[in-house]
Amino acid sequence: MVDDTVRGRAGRHRPGIIVHSSRTLVERDRAVVDGIPCTSVARTLIDMAADLGERPAERAINQAEVLGVFDLRAVQDVLQRTDGHPGAAVVRAVLPALGGPTLTDQELEELFLALCRDAGLPQPEVNARLHLGAESAAIGRGWVKVDFLWRAERLVVETDGWTTHGTRRAFEDDRLRDQRLRLAGFDPVRITRRQVVEEPGRIAELLRRLLARAA
């Protein structure tokens, strides 16, 4: 079965083809794949979600991310223009579970430092620069900037958000960065933004144990 979305009034259904009408379809919702006019990935995800429901929609979004074609900004753009679309409500319900709360870097930094302070942990350096040079010469040289650093314990914490770390390039860059840090004798730990907000007690205990082990 083929779904065909057109702007304005829908034409007649044909055998094997379901025609949908849309008043919100714009040029940036269109794409061409192998010479065939299609809706964009973002628009397709929202249209599909209307029929699929939350769990299948979540799997579709995950697959789009795995394929490197998921663009959160494009999805948010479609959501803003399709208020009332049944698929928009489904995608809105799915995105927070995938990405966690949306925070600015400064807000996340303040929350993480407050978490450390409330737990009685030593305050880390913030946005610290490290020169990995000779230690990681096999896979790269130069400086890196890390989110949080306990220098004496050689513990690095990177706070990851799905919005900024959820692309294939970011995935590869993050792993290379961790490899370089390990070669230089640091212990890189990745903590999600959702964990900082929703699980501060567990994260504080994790940090306490890591710092004690390093000491």
N, C-alpha and C positions, 0 to 999 in steps of 0.2 A: 504494500500500500504506500502511495506517495502523497505527502501533504504539500499543498501549494498555497502560499500566502500571497495575497494581492492587496494593493492599496485601494480603498474604496469598496464598492459593492463586489461581492464574490460572483463569479460566473457559475455555470452549472457544473455539478459533479460529473465526472466521467468514470467509466469503469477503472478501478484501481487508483483513482485520484480523488482526494478530498480537498476541496478548495476552501480556504479561510479568507475572510475579509479583515482588514485592519485599517483603522484611521490614524494609527501612530507609526506606521512603517515609514522610515525616512531613508535617504540615500546611504547613510553610514550603517544601516541595518542590512545592507546588501553586500554580497560577495560573489565571486565567480570562481568555481572550482572545475578544472578540466573543461573549461568552456561552457559550463552549465551555471546559469544564474541561481544563486542560493541566498538564504538569509545568513547573516554573520553568525559566528559561534555564540556571541552573547545573546543575540535575539533568538537563535534556535534553542538555547538552553531554557530561556524563559517560556517560549511557546511550548516546548516539550513538557516542562514542569506542570503545565495546566492539566495535562492528561496523566502524567506519570505519578505525581505525588512526591512526598519529601524524600523517601529513601532512594528511589530510582534517580531522582533529580540530583541527590548528593553523589551518587555513583557516576552520573554523567559529568558533573563538575570535576570530580576527581580524575576521571579519564581525560577530560580536556586539559587539565593541569599536567598530567603525565605526558601527554602528547606535545606539551609546550604551546598550546593554542589558547589557554585561558587568560583573559585580560579582565582583571577585576574592575578597572576603571570603565571599560566598555560595558560591563554588566551593570554597574551602578548608573551609567548614563541611560541605558535602556529602562532600568527600574524607575528612574525619575520621570520618564516620558510615558510610562505604561501603568500609571496608578489605576487600579481597578481591574487590571488584567489578572485572571485567576492564577496564572503562572508566576506573576510577580510576587504574590503573597507567599507562594511556596519557596521561591528562591530567597526571599527575605528571611524566611524562617530557617533556611539551611545555612546561609552564609555565616552567621555568628558562631555556629557550632564548628564550622571549618576554620574560621580565621581568628576567633577570639575577639575580645573587645578592641575597638579602634582607639589607639592612643597616639598622641604625638610623642616624639622621642624624648622631649623634656618631661612630659607627664610620666612616661614609663621610667625614666631616670629617677624622678622624685619618688615614685612608688617603690622602686627597688631599694633606694637608699633608706627610705622609711622602714622597709621590711628589715633591712640589716640593723638599723638603729633600734627598732622595737625588740629585736631578738638578742640585742647585746653583742652583736658581731662587730668586729673592727670594720671601719668604713673603707671601702675600696677606692682606688684611683678611678676616675671616670674619664672615658675617652682617652685612655692612656696610649702612648705611642711606644712601640717596641721595635728594636732593630734586631732582626733575626739572622742577618748576614751569614757568617761562616757556619753556624749551627745547622742551617737549612739550605746550604748552598746547592745541594743536589736537586732541589725542586723550586728554587727561587731565592732571590736576594731582596734586601731592602727593608723598608719600614712597613709595619702594619699598625692600624689603630684598633684597639679592642674596647668593647663597651665598658667592662669593669675588670679591674686587676688588683689582686693581692700579690704584690711583687715579691715579698719575702717568701711566701708560700708557693709562688709561681702558679697561682690559680687564676685562670681567665674565665669570666662569664660573659657569654654573648646572649643577648635577649632577642629572640627571633619572633618576628611577626609574619603571618602568612602573606600579608599584602606586599611586603618588600622582599621576602625571601622565598616566595612561592613560584619562582620561574626556574626553568632548567639551568639558565646561566648562573643564577644565584645559588642553586643547589650545588653546582660544580665548584663555584668559587668558594663557598662555605667549607666544602670538604677539603679543598686544597689548603685553605687557610688553617684548618684544624691540623692537617698533616704537618705543615710548616711549624706550627706552634709546638707540636709534640716533639719534633726533631730538635727544637731549641730548648726542650726541657720544661715546657709549660703544660699544664693540664687544662685543656679547653672544655668547658661545659656549656651546653646550649639549653636555655630555659625559655619557654614560650611566654608571650605576653599574657595569654590566658592563665597560665600557671601563677604568674606574679600576682594577678588580680584575685583569682579564685582559690589558690592554694598557698597562701603566704606561709602558713605554719609548716607545711611539708617542705617547702623550698628553704625555709630558714634552717630546719633540721638537716637537710641535705648539705647546705653550705657549712653548717657547724661541723659536720662529720668530715667533710672534705678538707676544711682548714685544719682540723685536729690531726688528720692523717698526714697532711703535708708537714705540720710542725714536728 
